[in-house]
Amino acid sequence: MINHVWGLIHHPDKEWRAINEEHESVSHMFYHHVLWMAAIPVVSTFIGTTQFGWTFGGSEAIKVSFMDGLSLGVLFYVLILAAVAMVGSLIHWMARNHANRPPRQECIVFAGYIATPMFLSGLFAIYPIIWLCLLACVAGVAYTGYLLYRGTPSFLGISHKQGFILSSTTLGIGVLVLEALLAAVVLLWSLGSEHSIVWSFFQ
């Protein structure tokens, strides 16, 4: 797992070739990569929201209780895993017109590795200052887009021009999925606080 993480950050082209040659199963990829990497933003957010609390920088910190944080963390974890599977299925659907269309399982594996920078950016949630977390998220999205552009042509066996078009569409939809996930995260992690946006609708 660590080798692939370092390789995708340091030498993505070489690492994509190595990943493609493995023909890894979804279960193996989830067990050895996604389940561990997806835990980074979940554990970081759990620590940050229960020990330090959300803050906009200098403002009053908003904390959640340990039990609320634990239950919301589990839900957050499930949402991340579902998002990986969703993006993988999207890539499979968008590749329907290509002769070398990979099976859905390989597309999900591909999506799992593409999400690596996003998982790593979750480390900043340990001390959840909103603007800092957003900055880390933007950096994660940018490098995820780079991995997508570099990996798609070799993964699907298509030209770089075709890969650019498919990658751009995938990235655009993926960003929408990410925004929905982030909105869900903000709502979920605020549920344990009296300052939650959700509770204001019931007052």
C-alpha angles and dihedrals in degrees: 000000000000091000092057092046093052092042094052090052099040106031110005097172093056092042094051089055090051092048092048091052092054096062087205120198121239092243092051093047093048093047096045101034123005099043090053099039093045088056091065097074091036096052092039092051091045092054093042097049097042099040105029108010132219115297137173090216118284094008126109112291117241112215134186127212122261095251094045090049091049096051093043090048091057090051091047089051092052091049091054093051090048090050091054091051091046094052091046090053089048091054090049092051094047091051092057093110096051121097094222095049108163121223118267091255093060091047090055089049088051091050091049092058093042089059093059096102090049091053092049093049087061089076088082090066089076086086099027107208102161099224092046092050091049090050091051090047091053090050090049092050091048094054092041087056090050092052089048093052093046097044104040100072095052093039094054096029093237136130121276090248092056089042091053092053094047092043092050092052093045092048092049093052090040091056089053089052089049092051090051089049092049091049089051090049093052091049094044097048092045093055091083092056130076087227092063118138088223095058091052090069091060096050 
